[in-house]
Amino acid sequence: MLKGKKIVVGITGSIAAYKIPFLVRLLVKEGAEVRVIMTPASKDFVTPLTLSTLSQHSVIADPFRADNGEWNNHVELGQWADAMIFAPVTANTLGKMAHGIADNFVVTAYLSAKCPVFIAPAMDLDMYAHPSTQNNINILKSFGNQIIEPQVGELASGLSGPGRMEEPEAILHLLADHFRSGLDLNHTKVIVTAGPTNEKIDPVRYIGNYSTGKMGFCIAEEAARRGAEVLLIAGPTHLVTYHPGITRMNVESAADMHAACIREAPAADMVIMAAAVADYTYAGQSPVKLKKGPGELTLKLEPTADILKELGTNKKENQLLIGFALETDHELENAKNKLVSKNLDFIVLNSLQDHGAGFGLETNKISIINRSGTVHQGTLNTKPAVAAEIIDFIVKNRT
């Protein structure tokens, strides 16, 4: 499962760093391509020479190269990796990761990660049990990071208790399991729509909405990470895609979105309609800028095509169709009615009554309803984590 995977291993200043050469050797033996990064303090416990020899690549411990002063690009490294493993992680670095204190290369690389992140704490039992440490761990979990819980055992202080870093063999198996489960959409063609649509009034004005497209983009990235071949049909947005498994098609208006979806949907195994498509468009689009006059301006709006209903009507056998509903009142009732009327398999419900959910935010809170009426209630989380929650539900409940 690790052959060809690009793995970054980040080491901090803990005595448990002596285990990391064994982990690097195991990863390389499994066929992974490994890059090692270190904090300056970690070099007191394990040498860069040892790690560069085992990984077969230079080790990065400083923001700038010692030989020529060039910048070591942490952003590029964050985009390169399929996974990042930070082990061992001290209480000090946990706090920096949780609060964005980027004063060394390891933390800047963590903050640039576009991939799953695994964090293996290692410290004395009282430090591990301290409320500040536990709070930082909970913050990192809320970001979608996976914490590799320390084991109970003999510690460097001579005490025995929780705080001992997990063994390299166990970390290897955990990472392999992650990539194994991560291919549950392999050989699946998925369409994801994202972002708003802009309905032109004249060459300089349009009718739009507050959608940024981030939720849809996160779903596309998550589906691609799990092996899907993803077509992302995106309305106007500044967002970019990272995964090579995503093909992006840009559209502007509801009519553009309709044409693209109807044309592409027959080839898809799964269609996830996360875009906020305009319900109405201006019927009399002007070729020149409308001038301000002394009186009122009345715009005649006409309904746009119901893309979701058309897709539901023409849905092929064994194709999954997932819709979204953003509601302000009678949320569950409205979402269930939409699921039935559009012939959906699942519907993802957002309520603007939920604090921290909705357009323009980094977090979201959703509920997912299936055809039998079963409701999965999510919790407030980051949008990448919510995307994983949505894909998890779809994979587990598809028939």
C-alpha positions in Angstrom: 0.0 0.0 0.0 3.0 2.4 0.5 4.8 1.7 -2.8 5.2 5.0 -4.6 3.7 7.1 -1.8 5.4 10.4 -1.0 5.9 10.6 2.8 7.3 13.5 4.8 8.6 12.6 8.2 9.0 15.5 10.7 11.1 15.0 13.8 11.1 17.2 16.9 13.4 17.3 20.0 12.4 14.3 22.0 14.5 11.3 23.1 12.1 9.1 21.2 13.7 10.5 18.0 16.1 7.5 18.2 13.2 5.4 16.8 12.7 7.4 13.6 15.6 5.9 11.6 13.8 2.5 12.0 10.6 4.1 10.8 12.3 5.7 7.8 14.0 2.4 6.9 10.6 0.6 7.1 8.9 3.2 4.9 11.7 3.0 2.3 11.6 -0.8 2.4 7.9 -0.7 1.6 8.6 1.4 -1.5 7.7 4.9 -0.2 9.6 8.0 -1.2 10.6 9.7 2.1 11.7 13.2 2.9 12.9 13.9 6.4 12.6 17.3 8.1 13.8 18.2 11.6 13.7 20.9 14.2 17.1 22.2 15.3 16.6 20.6 18.7 16.0 17.1 17.2 19.5 17.0 15.9 20.7 16.5 19.5 19.0 13.1 19.5 19.5 11.8 15.9 21.8 13.0 13.1 20.8 14.3 9.7 23.5 12.1 8.2 21.9 8.9 9.5 18.5 10.0 8.2 19.7 11.2 4.8 21.5 7.9 4.3 18.4 5.9 5.1 16.0 8.1 3.2 18.4 8.5 0.3 17.5 12.2 0.2 18.9 15.3 1.9 17.4 16.2 5.3 16.0 19.7 5.8 16.4 21.3 9.3 16.5 25.0 8.5 14.5 27.4 6.4 17.6 28.2 4.3 20.3 26.0 2.8 23.7 26.3 4.5 25.7 25.9 1.3 24.2 28.7 -0.8 21.5 30.4 1.4 18.6 29.4 -0.9 15.2 29.0 0.6 13.9 25.5 1.4 10.4 25.6 0.1 8.0 24.3 2.7 4.9 25.1 0.6 6.2 23.0 -2.3 6.9 20.2 0.2 3.4 20.5 1.6 1.9 20.0 -1.9 4.3 17.2 -2.8 3.4 14.8 0.1 0.7 12.1 0.1 1.0 12.1 3.9 3.0 13.8 6.6 4.0 12.0 9.8 5.3 14.1 12.7 7.0 11.8 15.2 8.0 12.2 17.9 6.2 15.5 18.7 7.0 17.3 21.9 4.5 19.2 24.0 6.2 22.4 22.8 5.6 21.5 19.1 2.1 20.4 19.8 1.4 23.9 21.1 3.1 25.5 18.0 1.1 23.3 15.6 -2.2 24.0 17.4 -1.7 27.8 17.4 0.2 28.4 14.2 3.5 29.4 15.7 5.8 28.8 12.7 9.2 29.4 14.0 10.9 26.4 12.5 10.8 24.5 9.2 8.8 21.5 10.7 5.9 23.7 11.7 5.9 25.7 8.5 5.7 22.5 6.5 2.9 21.3 8.7 0.9 24.5 8.1 1.5 24.0 4.3 0.2 20.4 4.3 -2.4 19.5 1.6 -2.5 15.9 2.7 -3.5 13.7 5.7 -1.3 14.5 8.7 -0.4 12.0 11.4 1.0 13.2 14.8 2.7 11.0 17.3 3.2 12.8 20.7 6.0 11.7 23.0 6.6 13.2 26.5 6.5 12.5 30.2 3.2 11.3 31.6 2.5 14.5 33.6 3.2 16.7 30.6 1.0 14.5 28.4 -1.8 14.7 31.0 -1.6 18.5 31.5 -4.8 20.3 30.4 -2.8 22.5 28.0 -1.4 19.5 26.2 -4.8 17.8 26.0 -6.4 21.0 24.8 -3.7 21.3 22.0 -4.3 17.7 21.0 -8.1 18.3 20.8 -7.5 21.4 18.6 -5.3 19.4 16.3 -7.9 16.7 16.1 -10.5 19.3 15.2 -8.3 20.4 12.3 -8.7 16.8 10.8 -5.2 15.6 11.9 -4.9 12.0 13.1 -3.3 11.7 16.5 -1.3 8.5 17.0 -1.9 8.0 20.7 1.2 7.4 22.9 1.5 4.1 24.6 1.8 3.3 28.3 5.3 2.2 29.2 8.7 3.2 30.7 9.6 6.8 30.0 13.0 8.6 29.9 12.3 10.1 33.3 12.2 6.6 34.8 8.5 6.9 35.4 6.0 4.6 33.8 2.7 5.8 32.2 1.2 7.2 29.0 3.5 9.3 26.9 5.7 6.7 25.2 5.7 7.2 21.4 4.1 4.5 19.4 6.5 1.9 17.9 7.7 2.4 14.2 6.1 -0.9 13.1 2.7 0.2 14.5 3.0 3.6 12.8 3.8 1.8 9.5 0.7 -0.4 9.7 -1.5 2.6 10.6 -0.2 4.5 7.6 -0.7 1.4 5.3 -4.3 1.0 6.7 -5.0 4.6 5.9 -4.0 4.2 2.2 -5.8 0.9 2.0 -9.0 2.5 3.2 -8.3 5.6 1.1 -8.9 3.7 -2.1 -12.5 3.0 -1.5 -13.5 5.1 -4.5 -10.9 3.5 -6.9 -12.2 3.1 -10.5 -15.1 5.5 -9.6 -16.0 8.4 -11.8 -17.3 11.3 -9.7 -18.7 14.6 -10.7 -18.7 17.4 -8.1 -20.2 20.8 -8.6 -19.0 23.7 -6.5 -19.3 27.5 -6.1 -21.9 30.0 -7.1 -23.2 31.0 -10.5 -23.2 34.5 -11.8 -26.3 35.7 -13.7 -25.3 38.7 -15.8 -27.4 41.9 -15.8 -25.0 43.8 -18.1 -21.3 43.7 -18.8 -20.4 44.9 -15.3 -23.1 43.6 -13.0 -24.5 40.3 -12.1 -26.8 38.5 -9.6 -24.9 36.1 -7.4 -24.7 34.6 -3.9 -22.2 34.2 -1.1 -20.9 30.8 -1.9 -17.1 30.5 -2.1 -17.1 26.9 -3.4 -14.8 25.7 -0.6 -17.1 22.9 0.5 -17.4 21.5 -3.0 -13.6 21.8 -3.6 -12.9 19.9 -0.4 -15.3 17.2 -1.4 -13.5 16.9 -4.8 -10.1 16.7 -3.1 -11.4 14.1 -0.7 -12.9 11.9 -3.4 -9.7 12.2 -5.5 -7.6 11.3 -2.5 -9.7 8.1 -2.2 -9.0 7.0 -5.7 -11.8 8.6 -7.7 -11.5 10.1 -11.1 -13.1 13.5 -10.4 -14.6 16.1 -12.7 -15.0 19.3 -10.8 -17.5 21.7 -12.4 -16.8 25.0 -10.7 -18.6 28.3 -10.8 -16.7 31.6 -10.4 -14.3 31.2 -7.5 -10.7 32.1 -6.6 -10.0 28.5 -5.3 -7.5 26.2 -6.8 -7.3 22.4 -7.0 -4.3 20.3 -5.9 -4.9 16.6 -6.5 -3.8 15.3 -9.9 -7.0 13.1 -10.0 -9.2 16.2 -10.5 -10.1 17.6 -13.8 -11.6 21.1 -13.5 -14.2 22.6 -15.8 -15.1 26.3 -15.2 -18.6 27.7 -15.8 -20.2 31.0 -15.1 -24.0 30.9 -15.3 -26.7 28.5 -14.2 -27.2 27.8 -17.9 -23.5 26.9 -18.3 -23.7 24.7 -15.2 -26.8 23.0 -16.6 -25.2 22.3 -20.0 -22.1 20.8 -18.4 -23.9 18.6 -15.9 -26.4 17.2 -18.4 -23.6 16.5 -20.9 -21.2 14.9 -18.4 -23.5 13.1 -16.0 -24.2 10.0 -18.1 -20.6 8.9 -17.8 -20.4 9.3 -14.0 -20.9 6.7 -11.3 -21.6 9.4 -8.7 -22.8 13.0 -9.0 -22.4 15.3 -5.9 -24.2 18.6 -6.5 -22.6 21.0 -4.0 -22.8 24.1 -6.1 -25.1 27.0 -5.1 -26.8 27.4 -8.5 -29.0 30.6 -9.0 -32.7 29.9 -8.9 -33.4 32.9 -11.2 -31.6 34.7 -14.0 -32.2 38.1 -15.6 -34.2 37.7 -18.8 -33.1 40.9 -20.5 -29.3 40.9 -20.2 -28.1 44.2 -21.6 -25.1 44.3 -24.0 -24.1 47.7 -22.6 -23.9 49.0 -19.0 -27.2 50.2 -17.7 -27.1 53.8 -16.6 -28.4 55.1 -13.4 -31.7 57.0 -13.9 -33.9 59.1 -11.6 -36.5 56.3 -11.1 -36.6 52.7 -10.0 -35.1 49.9 -12.0 -37.1 46.8 -12.4 -35.5 43.6 -13.4 -37.6 40.8 -14.8 -36.2 37.4 -13.5 -37.1 34.0 -14.9 -36.4 30.6 -13.3 -33.3 28.7 -14.2 -33.4 25.1 -15.3 -33.7 22.7 -12.3 -30.5 20.8 -12.9 -30.9 18.4 -9.9 -34.5 17.4 -10.9 -33.4 16.7 -14.5 -30.4 14.6 -13.3 -32.8 12.7 -10.9 -35.3 12.1 -13.7 -32.6 10.8 -16.1 -30.5 9.0 -13.5 -29.0 5.8 -14.8 -29.1 2.5 -13.0 -26.5 2.2 -10.2 -25.7 5.9 -10.4 -25.7 7.8 -7.1 -27.0 11.3 -7.0 -26.3 13.5 -4.0 -27.9 16.9 -3.5 -27.4 19.8 -1.0 -29.9 21.9 0.8 -29.2 25.2 2.5 -32.2 26.0 4.7 -33.2 28.7 7.2 -36.4 27.2 8.6 -38.2 23.8 8.7 -34.8 22.4 7.7 -35.3 18.6 7.9 -38.8 18.7 6.4 -37.6 20.8 3.5 -34.5 18.6 2.9 -36.5 15.4 3.0 -39.1 16.8 0.5 -36.3 17.8 -1.8 -34.7 14.4 -1.6 -37.9 12.7 -2.7 -39.0 15.3 -5.3 -35.5 15.3 -7.0 -35.1 11.5 -6.8 -31.9 11.7 -4.8 -30.0 9.0 -3.0 -28.7 11.3 -0.3 -29.1 14.9 0.6 -26.6 17.0 2.6 -28.4 19.6 4.8 -26.9 22.9 5.9 -28.9 25.1 8.3 -28.0 28.7 8.6 -29.3 28.4 12.2 -26.1 26.5 13.1 -23.4 28.8 14.3 -20.2 28.3 12.2 -21.9 26.8 9.2 -22.7 28.2 5.8 -21.1 30.4 3.2 -17.7 32.1 3.5 -16.6 30.2 6.6 -13.7 27.7 7.2 -16.0 25.4 9.2 -19.3 23.6 8.5 -21.9 21.5 10.2 -24.1 19.2 8.2 -26.7 16.5 8.4 -27.1 13.7 5.8 -30.4 12.1 5.0 -30.8 8.9 2.9 -33.8 7.5 1.0 -35.1 5.6 4.1 -35.2 8.9 6.0 -32.3 8.0 8.3 -30.5 11.2 9.5 -26.8 11.4 10.2 -26.2 14.4 12.5 -22.7 15.8 12.0 -20.8 18.1 14.3 -19.1 21.5 13.7 -15.7 20.8 12.0 -13.4 22.1 9.4 -14.6 21.8 5.8 -11.9 19.2 4.8 -13.0 17.1 7.8 -16.7 17.6 6.8 -15.9 16.5 3.3 -14.3 13.3 4.6 -17.5 12.8 6.7 -19.7 13.2 3.7 -17.6 10.8 1.6 -17.5 8.3 4.5 -21.3 8.3 4.7 -21.8 7.8 1.0 -19.3 5.0 0.8 -20.7 3.2 3.8 -24.3 3.6 2.7 -24.2 3.1 -1.0 -25.8 -0.1 -2.3 
